[in-house]
Amino acid sequence: MASRFILRNPCTSSLKNSRYFCVAAFNASYKDSFYHKDLSITKVDTPKSYPPKDQLLFGHNFTDHMLEAKWTKENGWEKPKIVPFHNLTIHPASGVLHYAIECFEGAKAYKGKDGKVRMFRLDANMRRMNKSTASISLPTFDVEEAVKCITDLVKLESNAIPEGFGYSLYLRPTVIATEPKLSIRENSSALFYTICSPCGPYFPTGFKAVRLFADTEHVRAWPGGTGDNKLGSNYDGGMYLTKLANQKGYQQILWLFGEEHNITEAGSMNAFIYWTNEEGVLELITPRLDGTILPGVTRDSILSMCRKWGEFQVTEGSITMKQLAKASKEGRLHEVFGAGTGCIISPVKEIGYLGSNIPVPLDPNDPTSESGPLSRRIYEELMAIQYGDIPHEWTTILE
Ligand SMILES: *Cc1c(COP(=O)(O)O)cnc(C)c1O
């Protein structure tokens, strides 16, 4: 009965004051996104102070404010709010606590030499977040509206962004399931929020090449699984295994998949191999997006940058440990690195595989170097774009 009236335009309806209008108005108020025009801002009375910038550890300090928007299946999104940073109060039965119904993003805002604050490809992060939320039945939102709301938060916190190359404001957009029921079914309430953390460079004293442990017994992701979305639940399985690898002297796990030991990702970074391939072609290769790979924004940026250079073949494909080991033996392996927003580039110097260590070259012209020339060049060019030394369509200046 009610559905007949939902179709009626409430503004022209002669039933304006009847209870049927209420039904129509109620449904019309369902929001499939939160909107920037509805954003309210409540500021703290006294801004906090931060540790000296050389003491900032990743994700240890948070700014004064956070962005929040609540969602229910019944009413859609509520109005977004920027409010003083606070602890969350959620029901102990919330889906995020039991079934890990959660996804997140990691992006950064940078302050350039000109004092201007720049966002780097935040739209790409928020598009990816919409894909993550949809994959676990959490609500989606309008990407542009989310970008505008987060941008306002960053503007408000611009004083908290440390200046200097390598320094940034790390942004952590998050969506969690908050329905106060233990039932394993589609969740009916959620919270979107964004917190900000002023950060120092990942390598404060310059690159430090890492050793990876190629794990042949465990997998991070599999075709048809959830590994191509940024879900908190993709991380917990790696914690213990990474600890074991650390005890053996390796910093991260090199995740493999399949009988052939295909390389997938390095820790929580996308993996890149620079080599002369079996056809004798100089190539930068990264695993293709086959469902086992997180589509990194850094990965995408590197691919596009290197294709533009046009100096070597750039491939999204597959490469196995056997191919890598053979290339190393034959002197065809030039560089291996991980890539992600946190460190941008993480050079690799050795890979533990089936009981032996595969050496990975760093800089052939400098035995003391902790990175290969290509790793360094990509790192420097990406930073130059992020800090505005090279103007680029990927950066948005906040006025
Ligand atoms: C976030 C993430 C990356 C890197 O993505 P960026 O967008 O470049 O930061 C790579 N692998 C995994 C598993 C990740 O969660």
The ligand as a Tripos MOL2 file, in Angstrom:
@<TRIPOS>MOLECULE
LIG
   15    15     1     0     0
SMALL
NO_CHARGES

@<TRIPOS>ATOM
      1 C1         47.7170   -0.4430    0.9730 C.3       1 LIG1
      2 C2         48.3850   -1.6300    0.4020 C.ar      1 LIG1
      3 C3         49.3340   -1.5190   -0.6340 C.ar      1 LIG1
      4 C4         49.8250   -0.2130   -1.1810 C.3       1 LIG1
      5 O1         48.8160    0.6010   -1.6970 O.3       1 LIG1
      6 P1         49.0720    2.1600   -1.8740 P.3       1 LIG1
      7 O2         47.7760    2.6690   -2.3990 O.co2     1 LIG1
      8 O3         50.1700    2.3190   -2.8350 O.co2     1 LIG1
      9 O4         49.4290    2.6960   -0.5320 O.co2     1 LIG1
     10 C5         49.8660   -2.7040   -1.1510 C.ar      1 LIG1
     11 N1         49.5100   -3.9020   -0.6690 N.ar      1 LIG1
     12 C6         48.6180   -4.0410    0.3310 C.ar      1 LIG1
     13 C7         48.2550   -5.3940    0.8090 C.3       1 LIG1
     14 C8         48.0280   -2.8940    0.9020 C.ar      1 LIG1
     15 O5         47.1440   -3.0410    1.8870 O.3       1 LIG1
@<TRIPOS>BOND
     1     1     2 1
     2     2     3 ar
     3     2    14 ar
     4     3     4 1
     5     3    10 ar
     6     4     5 1
     7     5     6 1
     8     6     7 2
     9     6     8 1
    10     6     9 1
    11    10    11 ar
    12    11    12 ar
    13    12    13 1
    14    12    14 ar
    15    14    15 1
@<TRIPOS>SUBSTRUCTURE
     1 LIG1         1 GROUP 0 **** ****
